[in-house]
Amino acid sequence: MELTTPEGEIFETYIVGPEQAIKAVLIIHDWWGLLDYNRDWANQLADLGYQAMVIDLYNGYHPTNVKEAGEYMRSLDQNRNNRKVQTALTALQAPNRKVAVLGWSFGGVQAQQAVLQNPNLINAVVCFYCRILLDKHNIKILNCPMLAIFSETERTWPDKQVSLEHLMSEANKILLCHSYDADHGFVYPDSPHYDNDACEEAKKVTVAFLEKTLA
């Protein structure tokens, strides 16, 4: 489905699930662009009764290697990303519906941007193995529970997890953390870092978190 920002920027989304759903999830892809596994997660959530939307922030572009992925990701205008995400969140709003945002890596960063830019539109946030934007200055804006999934092989773990736990505790915010002995990108089936066991367990944790926070 095509959506258009107030600035006239057109972007594509993939949306599935019942229109009358009382729970919805906005899914944001990693730095490889919108892929089949993003749609698969949306389809599985739709089967559970959610309306699920995957937003394409790459305008159909798919990098072929890490260098291209990094360069393209850094070339994106964050204000434009914010407008697209806000437009998608607005499209997901419905009476008595709660909305979560979920992202992997680049998408996890964008999910945090989303809750900081649109705190009143989001009821839960899920971030997989990503840079943490939340700090002591902006944490007060966060208005929803957070699930953070970490890769234990990243050099920044466990310091990143410990710092987030301390920050959220000090601010009296709700946080659930899970870490896995798996590499960054472990949920992407076509990646050499894919770990089926970790992926399936993280998926169960995510669904349980969403069921609780969007109830």
N, C-alpha and C positions, 0 to 999 in steps of 0.2 A: 504494500500500500504506500503510495506517495504522500508525503506530508510537506507542508511549506511553512517556513518560519515567518514571523512578522516582517523580516527583512527581505522576503521573497526567495529565500534559499530553499531549493527543492531537494529532498533526500528520500531514500527508500527505507521501508521497514518491512519486516516479515511478522505478521500477526496471526495468531491462532487462539482457539479457545472460545468458550461461550460468551456471547455479548452480554449476558445477564450475570456474569461471574461477579462475585463479591470480593474476589482477590485477584490482583494483577501483578505481573512482574515485567519490568523493563530490563532487557538484557543488552549488555554492551560488550562487544567483541574485543579480543586482544589485538596486538599490533600486526597480526596477519590479515586483518580485515574480517568481514562477515563470512563465516564458513559453515559447512554442513553441521558440524557439531553444535554450533550455536543454535541452529534451527532444531536440532535433535533435542536439546535441553528445553527449548520452547514447546516442542511437541509433547514431551513427557510431562511438563507442567500443565499443558492444556488437557491432557488425559486425566489429570488430577482435579480438574475443574477450574483452573486458573485461566484468565486471559493473559497471554504472554506475547510480548512484542520484542523483536530484535531490531535494534537501530543500526543502520549502516553509516558510520562516521567517515568511511573511506571512499564513499561514492563509487562503489563497485571495484575499487582498486585492490589488487592482491600482490603484495611484495613476493619476490621469489627467493630472497635470502635475507639474512639478518641485517646486513648493511642497508639494503633498500628499506626494510621495515623500520629501522631506526631513523633513517633520514626522512621517510614520509611522515612518521609519527611526529617528529620534531617540527615538520613544516606546517602542521595544522594550526589554525588560529583557534585559541581556546575560547574566545568569545563566540566564535561561530559554533564550536562544539556545544557550548552552553545553550545557545539559542535552539539548536536542534534537539538537544535533550529535553529542554523545557517544553518545546512544542510536542514532543513525544509523550512526556508526562501529562501534559494537558489533555492530549487525545485519549489517554487511558483513564482519566477521571470519570467517575460515574457515581450516582447516588448510593451511599452506603458501601462503597467499594474502598478497600485499602490497597495501597500500591507499594511494592518493593522495587528496589533497583539492584541489579546484580552484574558484576563485571570481573573479567579475568585480566590481570596484569595491566596493560594500558586501560582496559575497561574498568578495572578496579579503581584506578586513579580518577577516571571520568565519573564513576559512581559516587566517589567522595565529593567531587566537584558538584555533582547533582544535589547531594544533600545539603551542601553549604550554600548553594544558589537557590534551592527550592525547598527549604526545610518543612514547609507546611503542605507540600504535595506528596511527601514520602513517609511511609510508616515503618520501613525497615530497609537496611542496606547490607549487601553481601559482597565482600571483596576477597578475591583470590590472589595470592602471591603478588602483591603490588607495593609500590611506594606509598608510604603513609603521609597524607597531606594534613591530617588533623594535628593540631598543636595547641599549646596552652592559650593561644590568642583566639583561635577560631572554634575551639571545642564547644563553647557555649551556644553556638549556632545549631549544633547537632541536636535534632529533635526526635530521634528514633533509635531503637536498638540496632546493634551492629554485630554481624558475624564476620570474623576475619579468619581466613584459611591461609596457612603458611607452609612453605617448602623448607624442610629442615636442612637441605643441602645448600641453601643460599648462604653466602658468607655473612649476610646481615642478620641472619637468625642465630640465636634467639633474642639478640638485643632489641630487634625491631618489635617483636611480640611483647617483650617485657616492658618496653617503653610505652607501647600502646595501652597495655593493661594498667600501668601506673597512671597514665594520663586520664583514661576513662574512669578509673576508680576515684581519682582526685576530683573529677568533675561530676561524680555521681551519675554517670551515664551507664547504660546497659551494654555489656560487651560479652560475646562468646567467642573464644579462640579455639581453633583446632590446628594442629600441625601434623605433617606427614613426612615420613622418611622417603621423600620422592623429590624429583627435580622440578624446578620452575617450568610450568607448562604441562604438568602431569595429567591434565584432563583432556588434552588435545590428542585425539586418537592417531593422527598422522605424524605426530611429533616423535622423534627418537626418545624423548623424555616421558612419553606416555606410560602411566602406571595404572593398569585397570583396577587393581584392588584399591588403591588410594582414591582413584576417581569415583568408584562406586560408593565407597564409604563417605567421601566428601559430599556426594550427591544426596545420600541419605541424611546427613547432618544438615545440609541446606534445606531440604524439604521439611524436616522436623522444625527447624528454626522458622521457616516461613509459615508453617501451619500454626505455630504458637503465636508469632508476632502479628500475623494478619487475621487472627481469629476474631 
